[in-house]
């Protein structure tokens, strides 16, 4: 009976999940300032989420491809907005500089427009590994996402 209850709880957790896709734009500040534009895909399981993203950044006349994987936890939820604590990993593929990895930590805000569409605003600080520390700094984005 105990095993059945555990399986039922796991199935219920996966049934309340949602899949979201979005577009983002914003900027990066640090040693190399610039703008970025990209796409995201997020899988949610209740208050926990996993987001993958790709963005192209233009930093001081250089191009960077940013691949990200970010875990989130909805720390505050009300009908007007959701505040999500976020932490993750970014791979920085640079056109005219060394490529490397970075850790990110920050906060995301989601403002629902209706049951399917929402506006987003995210802030993250990025700590890059040695060799790409010139990309340490703030990443600020805004966007629009759709929930399936």
Secondary structure as GFF3:
##gff-version 3
##sequence-region A 1 148
A	DSSP	alpha_helix	2	15	.	.	.	ID=ss1
A	DSSP	beta_strand	18	30	.	.	.	ID=ss2
A	DSSP	beta_strand	34	45	.	.	.	ID=ss3
A	DSSP	beta_strand	48	59	.	.	.	ID=ss4
A	DSSP	beta_strand	62	77	.	.	.	ID=ss5
A	DSSP	beta_strand	82	94	.	.	.	ID=ss6
A	DSSP	beta_strand	100	112	.	.	.	ID=ss7
A	DSSP	beta_strand	117	128	.	.	.	ID=ss8
A	DSSP	three_ten_helix	133	135	.	.	.	ID=ss9
A	DSSP	beta_strand	137	147	.	.	.	ID=ss10
###
